[in-house]
Amino acid sequence: MATSSPKGRILAYAGSTRNIAGCVLALAGVVLVFLGVAGTYWPVVVAGLYGVGALLAPADRVRLTISHAEVESGRLSADLDTLLGKVGGNRFPADVVTRVGALADVVRDILRRADTLTASPDHLHVVSQTIRDYLPSSLEAYANLPRSYALTRRGEREHSAHEELLAQLDLLDTQMRKVAESVHRGDEQALRDHGRFLQDRFGDSGLDLRF
């Protein structure tokens, strides 16, 4: 949505740092009202605190550049969709299709956080290799086998090709979930860091903003 329209500008300001800081101090004013400190001039107190918060908060940084990770994440998403389009039909058993779909959901969740991937090139590399090499190589090797051969065990202790593929998919799923967990830990740390920032700036307002 373009922010040049009145509605767009309102939505942009609603999510801005200045509005959030103003709302935090305004909420502190509401607390003062309930404590009986503000008196009959409570609307002025609440509005004034909002204004102070909005003025003291740092302005949102303008970000026009597109990071390498954002560009690469878009390409990886397209490559993943292309790969999934080749998995459908009768080429693979239903349990394989199900596991590939579950793995793809985890990978998509990771790719949505391109900003976090920017800070972790190793994670971006693993995700890229999974989409463009590890996963398609496993599926391709299986798809080139006759179905009857793929489902047959060669010995009592040897897995069938079907079982081997499922094991490889499980390994990839486990690795991608580790990457996803690391990404979410980064989000949690960012939230905690912001909480400490608010506590340092507005800690004397009487509100507990610690996590």
Secondary structure, DSSP 8 states (H G I E B T S, - for coil): --TTSHHHHHHHHHTSHHHHHHHHHHHHHHHHHHTT-SGGGHHHHHHHHHHHHHHHS----------HHHHHHHHHHHHHHHHHHHH-TTSS-HHHHHHHHHHHHHHHHHHT-HHHHHT-HHHHHHHHHIIIIIHHHHHHHHHTS-HHHHTS-SSSSS--HHHHHHHHHHHHHHHHHHHHHHHHHHHHHHHHHHHHHHHHHHGGGS-----
